[in-house]
Amino acid sequence: MTPAVDFRLTDDQEALRRGTRELLDARCGRDALRRAAGDGSGPPPARLDRALWRELADAGFFALALPEAEGGVGLGLPETVLVMEEAGRALVPGPLAASWLAATAGLVPGAADGTAVVTALERAEGPVEHLEAADRVLVLDGDGPPRTVAPESLRAEPVRSVDPLSPLHRVTGGPATRAAGEAPEGVDGARLRREGALLTAAQQLGSAGRTVEMAVGYAREREQFGQPIGAFQAVKHLCAEMLVRTETARSVVYAAALTEDGTETAAAKLLADEAAVRNARDCLQVHGGMGFTWEADVHLHLKRAWLRAGQWQSVVTAEEKLATAL
Amino acid sequence: MDLGHTEEEEEFRRTLRAWLAKTLPGLPPKPDPLDWPARRAYDMGWQRTLYDAGYAGLHWPKDAGGRGATPTQHLIYLEETERAGAPYVGAGFVGLLHAGPTIAAEGTEEQRRRWLPPVLRGDEVWCQGFSEPDAGSDLAALRTRAVRDGDDYVVTGSKIWTSHAEVADWCELLVRTDPEVPRHRGISWLALPMDAPGVTVRPLRTLAGTAEFAEVFLDEVRVPVANRVGEENDGWRVTMVTLSFERGTAFVGEVVACRRLLGELARAARANGRWDDAVLRRRLGRLNAEFTALWRLTQWNVSEAEHALRRGGTGVPGVGGSVFKLRYSQARQELYDAAAEVLGPDGGALDADEAWTADRLSSLAYTIAAGTSQIQRNIVAERILGLPKGR
């Protein structure tokens, strides 16, 4: 008998996770990441690596949930969540969630095969990542139907992004009229928002898991007072709480991928954001002075976690949604 | 990944739900919480009802008189009984969740025959004699001595935090049988009859004003050697089996209860106007996320236990229980802190007779009982994350 309620990954899901990790290690490892992040002395050099984007697409990143008849992989949200978790772990830059949504909802030709990069504007005004690199912008302002517009149709000013790997623009005016965008029939805006939040939560989960590993690895190596700092309870307990945050978030992120429930997704986003941000903070603390340097990777996780926490569903929105459901 | 239930499990749930709907209205009124004999009678009456219906010892192995249910069925049982407002396990806790499973796993055939059926039928109550005044988190420091004298051990020492001691028939007792060897290797597990000469019980009053547990003083108490479960000096290993049970599924019903309580709190806040306070409202929303996640984490731990069982393991929940307990105990305390905000100082937050306030006081034990949060963090850091031992 197959056991019911089962959080373990199937063999296929394990293989997908392993394959994704291998691809990202090879193609998007630490050296590549550090080259893209620059040395911190000037404006971030980061430009979206379009070749990498197409490789991710070839690996099925954006077409995972598309039916095979439409050129997709024919899998679902749980598999997408696993892949996004790996991307978050490796700090893959770019509007992954928006491009997946555009591909899956059939909003932008080329999104599925990685020839088109799609970013998102979730409010009438506000920050948009990778606007210059994007071919289309998915607009989800207000209660109107989701639509896509050309990046040039937005009034936007560049911002010196806190995350060196995620160039930002602040949009100060949307496309002149709603008619300026393409709004295909039958696309459910609430669903796009929910899935965008879930995929972002999955990336946050990946980052949270990675910073636990980084903190534990450092705590085992770094010696003070004649022993590894990880032998001290003060450090040990920081690391334990990091794992608690990660595993609590993981259980609800995976569950939300299965239930596709709006309230559960809000819980997933809220707890995954918190896990990513607070784990990065604690990881920085465990690294001591080294954690405060540009050279350490910790700040890249923290800055990305801050960026993602503001995307798709903010703390306030998630908490209000969860309160309303009571 | 799959959150669905099998048809067999759904059938189990339907049958149980129907039985609860039929049975619960006929139960006697709940006893006075300060009247221990009445509490014992009520809790054992419920156990007898479960026994007659075939639900006693659901998760116990079949050869121990249980139903050999899967961890998932046990989870469904705890979920449904909590939802229906059925009585808690109460005075049956130690017998059903600690001592019984330990005897089932480690006892001789004769010991199983002697002690297990009365636990299942609700005839006998067990209490736990593990902690001592000088052996709390550091349990292996326990000093209660047992000296062999013919067919008996002569036991002298004291135990503390013993729930249900006043009404218990038996105590699962940890004693030091060899003070000369490294401390984990000189401990034995005994079944102590609570009516033996030399046993004195002194109730301890909690900060909530109730007598939930007691000190037990042992003055040259004679315990037959035949009452030892497991080998002499092997009691530490025998005990670890028991503690794993405590940290595993013991909280399933409580997570379900917390979700219900949070709903009640939201209704209370809507009724008294506190809901309009965005800070408080969002705090309740956050708690909704906490208990949603904790429920999923519980299911996860149970599915892990189920897989371990299928692979031929014990089905004893693993260290994932520590991750759960850390988060759960904190969230539950936050729930009562939020309740105090909803009630306000004029609405019962300072009234010890108000149920929310009484429960708020009791909840202060959650981060201490069954392994303090600090000990749980050591367990997570050392056994899951592999950080070096040391202080």
Chai-1 contact restraints between the chains, C-beta under 6 A:
chainA,res_idxA,chainB,res_idxB,connection_type,confidence,min_distance_angstrom,max_distance_angstrom,comment,restraint_id
A,P3,B,E306,contact,1.0,0.0,6.0,A-B,restraint_1
A,A4,B,G4,contact,1.0,0.0,6.0,A-B,restraint_2
A,A4,B,H5,contact,1.0,0.0,6.0,A-B,restraint_3
A,A4,B,T6,contact,1.0,0.0,6.0,A-B,restraint_4
A,A4,B,E9,contact,1.0,0.0,6.0,A-B,restraint_5
A,A4,B,T72,contact,1.0,0.0,6.0,A-B,restraint_6
A,V5,B,L3,contact,1.0,0.0,6.0,A-B,restraint_7
A,V5,B,T72,contact,1.0,0.0,6.0,A-B,restraint_8
A,V5,B,Q299,contact,1.0,0.0,6.0,A-B,restraint_9
A,V5,B,S303,contact,1.0,0.0,6.0,A-B,restraint_10
A,D6,B,D2,contact,1.0,0.0,6.0,A-B,restraint_11
A,D6,B,S303,contact,1.0,0.0,6.0,A-B,restraint_12
A,F7,B,M1,contact,1.0,0.0,6.0,A-B,restraint_13
A,F7,B,W300,contact,1.0,0.0,6.0,A-B,restraint_14
A,F7,B,S303,contact,1.0,0.0,6.0,A-B,restraint_15
A,P78,B,M1,contact,1.0,0.0,6.0,A-B,restraint_16
A,V216,B,L385,contact,1.0,0.0,6.0,A-B,restraint_17
A,P228,B,P388,contact,1.0,0.0,6.0,A-B,restraint_18
A,G230,B,L387,contact,1.0,0.0,6.0,A-B,restraint_19
A,G230,B,P388,contact,1.0,0.0,6.0,A-B,restraint_20
A,A231,B,P388,contact,1.0,0.0,6.0,A-B,restraint_21
A,A231,B,G390,contact,1.0,0.0,6.0,A-B,restraint_22
A,K236,B,A381,contact,1.0,0.0,6.0,A-B,restraint_23
A,K236,B,L387,contact,1.0,0.0,6.0,A-B,restraint_24
A,H237,B,R377,contact,1.0,0.0,6.0,A-B,restraint_25
A,C239,B,A381,contact,1.0,0.0,6.0,A-B,restraint_26
A,C239,B,L385,contact,1.0,0.0,6.0,A-B,restraint_27
A,A240,B,R377,contact,1.0,0.0,6.0,A-B,restraint_28
A,A240,B,V380,contact,1.0,0.0,6.0,A-B,restraint_29
A,A240,B,A381,contact,1.0,0.0,6.0,A-B,restraint_30
A,L243,B,V380,contact,1.0,0.0,6.0,A-B,restraint_31
A,V244,B,V323,contact,1.0,0.0,6.0,A-B,restraint_32
A,V244,B,L326,contact,1.0,0.0,6.0,A-B,restraint_33
A,V244,B,R327,contact,1.0,0.0,6.0,A-B,restraint_34
A,E247,B,V323,contact,1.0,0.0,6.0,A-B,restraint_35
A,T248,B,A293,contact,1.0,0.0,6.0,A-B,restraint_36
A,T248,B,L297,contact,1.0,0.0,6.0,A-B,restraint_37
A,T248,B,R327,contact,1.0,0.0,6.0,A-B,restraint_38
A,S251,B,A293,contact,1.0,0.0,6.0,A-B,restraint_39
A,S251,B,R296,contact,1.0,0.0,6.0,A-B,restraint_40
A,S251,B,L297,contact,1.0,0.0,6.0,A-B,restraint_41
A,S251,B,W300,contact,1.0,0.0,6.0,A-B,restraint_42
A,V252,B,T292,contact,1.0,0.0,6.0,A-B,restraint_43
A,V252,B,A293,contact,1.0,0.0,6.0,A-B,restraint_44
A,V252,B,R296,contact,1.0,0.0,6.0,A-B,restraint_45
A,Y254,B,M1,contact,1.0,0.0,6.0,A-B,restraint_46
A,A255,B,R296,contact,1.0,0.0,6.0,A-B,restraint_47
A,L258,B,M1,contact,1.0,0.0,6.0,A-B,restraint_48
A,L258,B,L3,contact,1.0,0.0,6.0,A-B,restraint_49
A,A267,B,A289,contact,1.0,0.0,6.0,A-B,restraint_50
A,A267,B,T292,contact,1.0,0.0,6.0,A-B,restraint_51
A,A267,B,A293,contact,1.0,0.0,6.0,A-B,restraint_52
A,L270,B,A289,contact,1.0,0.0,6.0,A-B,restraint_53
A,L271,B,A289,contact,1.0,0.0,6.0,A-B,restraint_54
A,L271,B,A293,contact,1.0,0.0,6.0,A-B,restraint_55
A,E319,B,R282,contact,1.0,0.0,6.0,A-B,restraint_56
A,E319,B,G285,contact,1.0,0.0,6.0,A-B,restraint_57
A,E319,B,R286,contact,1.0,0.0,6.0,A-B,restraint_58
A,L322,B,G285,contact,1.0,0.0,6.0,A-B,restraint_59
A,L322,B,N288,contact,1.0,0.0,6.0,A-B,restraint_60
A,L322,B,A289,contact,1.0,0.0,6.0,A-B,restraint_61
A,A323,B,R281,contact,1.0,0.0,6.0,A-B,restraint_62
A,A323,B,L284,contact,1.0,0.0,6.0,A-B,restraint_63
A,A323,B,G285,contact,1.0,0.0,6.0,A-B,restraint_64
A,L326,B,G263,contact,1.0,0.0,6.0,A-B,restraint_65
A,L326,B,A266,contact,1.0,0.0,6.0,A-B,restraint_66
A,L326,B,N288,contact,1.0,0.0,6.0,A-B,restraint_67
